[in-house]
Amino acid sequence: MYRLHYFPANASFAPHVLLEEIGAPFELVRVDKARQAHKSAAYLALNPAGRIPVLEDGDLVLFEAAAVCLHLCDRHPEAGLAPPLASPQRAQFYKWLMFLTNTIQADILAYYYPERYTTDPAGPDAVKAAADRRLTAWFGIVESALDPGPFLLGETYSAADPYLAMLVRWGRHLDDPPGRLPRLGRLCAAVLERPAVRRAIATEGLEGPFTG
């Protein structure tokens, strides 16, 4: 049985959705962030970076949300959450998932935790403003690519889509929230219609409009 160490609305949301989509038995282990459980010795033995999520698959321990998503896609090809290996569509899937995690997600961290990106006491405001501008550009690239859509791979839903919806949710406080863009809004609406996504939202207790 899979064990996913998670916290509501964190990067564990996308793997949580995939586990719901796959339908394999899994256990959710809520990380007590209020008590800094993700910095405890026991958790750091699973993920030395002290970040969420961690997936336990038997003796295999994985951290990094995108890596967890790829592993679940590979373990359960019957779920159809990624195109066939070595296909052009699989290459596009890799491209988008890497753009989401390496570019957009990285700048979202800079936006929410700007103090980590400067040693200048007066610097966080500038770091946050610059991240906001970059994120507007990055989400604009995705918006332009969603033609015809509705998903990142056209009509085919993949693991990249709930990952993107998760990031759109995180971007709801930007000066230009990405959820207001028409194609991104349509993608998120389609993702939110999926029973697996609704189950994950209910289990995590996420309230209010998903993308703000």
N, C-alpha and C positions, 0 to 999 in steps of 0.2 A: 504493500500500500504506500502511495505517495504521502509525504508529510510536507506541507507548505507553511513555512514560518512567514507570517504576514502581519500587516497592520492596515486598518481600513484606509482606503484611498491612496495608499502608498504604491510604489512600483510593483508590489505584489499583486495589484489588481489584475493586470493582464494575464499572468500565469494562472490566477484564480479563475478567470473566465475560461481559459483553455481547459483547465481541469473539469469545469462544468460542461464544456462542449464535448470533451472526450467521453465522459461518463464512467471513467475508471474509478475505483474506490480511492478516496483520499481523505486525509485528516488535515484540518486547519489548526495551526498552532499560533495563537495570537501573541505577539511580542509586546511585552509591557513597557512601552516607551516611557511612560511616566516615571518608571523606576530604572530607566536606562538599561533595560534588560539586553538590548542589542549591543551594549558595551561590556557585558559581563564576560567572565572567562569562558563560561559554557557556550555562549553564542559566538564569541570570537574564535573558538575552536572550530566552528562551522564556517564562519565567514570572518576572516581576519580584518576585513575592512569595516566591520561593524555596521553593515547596511542591510536593509530589507529589500528583497526576500532571500530566503534560502529554501531550496528544494532538496529533500532527502528521498532518494529512490533506491531503497535497499541500502547497500554499502556506498552508493554514489552520493556525494554531496555537491550541490551546485549552487553558486551564487551568481549574481548579475541577471536581471530580469530577462533580457533578450536571450541570453544563453539558455535559461530555463525554458523559455518559449520554444526555441529551436529544438531543444532536447525532446520536449513533449510532442512537437510535430513529427520528429523522426521516430519516436517510440510508437506513435499511433497514426501511421499514414492513412489508415482507414477512415480517420476523422476528416480528412480532406482540408486540413488547416494550412497546408503549404502545397505548392505545385510539385509535380514529379521532379526528382533529382535530375540535374544536368539539363533541364529544359530551359528555354529562354524565359519562361514565366517564373521559374525558380530563381533565376538570376535577378529578375526585377524584384522579386520578393526579398531577396537578400539586400538589394540596394536600398529599398525603402525601410526595412527594419533597421539597417545600420544608420541610415540618415536620421531616423527617429531617435535612436538611443545615443549615437555619437555626437549629433549636432543639436537637435532640438532639446533633448533631455539634458544635455550638458549645460546649455544656456538657461534652461529653467532652474537648474541648481544655482547658477550665478545670479539669477533674478531673486530667488527666495533667500539665498544665503550669501549676499554680496560681501559680507565681512570676511568670508573665507578666501576671497580672491584679491585681497589687498592688505598691505601692512600699514597703509596710510589711514590714520583714524578718521580723516575726512573723506576717505575714498569710497565707502560703500554706496553712497547715493549715486555717484557717477558710474560705478560698476553695474548697479541695478538699472539705471537709465540706458546704458549701452546694451545690456542684455535684452531689455524690452525692445529696443530698435532691431536688434538682430533677430529676435523671435518673430517680430512682425514680418520680416523678410523671409525667414524660413517657412513660416506657415503660409505665406504667399506663394512660395514655390510649390508646396503641396496642393494648395487651392488650384493653381493653374494646371497641375498634373491630373487633377480629378475630372478629366474630360475624355470619354463620356462619364466615367464612374459607374455606379455610385461608390465603388470601393477602390482601393489603391491598385488592384489588379483588374480593374474594369468591372465586369459583372460578377467576378469570382470573389467571394468572401475568403479572407485568410487571417492568420494570426496577427498580421500587421495592422489590421483594422481596429480591433479592440485596444491595441497598443497606442495607435494614433488617437483614438477617442479618449484614452486615459490622459494623454498629453494635452489634448484640447481642454479637458476639464481643468488641468493644472494651469492652463493659460487664461482662465476666466477672469483673472484680475489684471491682465495686461491693459495698457491704454487702448489697444485695439484687440479685444477678445476674439480668438480665432473661431469660436463657435458661432459668431455672427456672420462669418463668410458663407455664402450660399452653398457652395459644394461641400465644404467641411461640415456645415450644419446638416446637410442632407446625409452625409456619411454617418455622422454621429446618431442621427435619428434612426437610420437603418440598423446600426449596431445595437442601439437600445431596444429595438423590437425583438431581438433574439432572446428566447427563454433563458439560455445559459447566462446571458449578461444580466437579465433581470434577477435571476437567482443570486448571482454574485453581489449585486447591489443590495438586495434584501439581506443577505447574510452579513454583509459588512456594515449594514445600518446606515447607508448613505442616503441622506435626506435632501429634499429640495431639487431644483433643476440640475441635472447632471453637469451641464456645461455653463451654468450660471446665466 
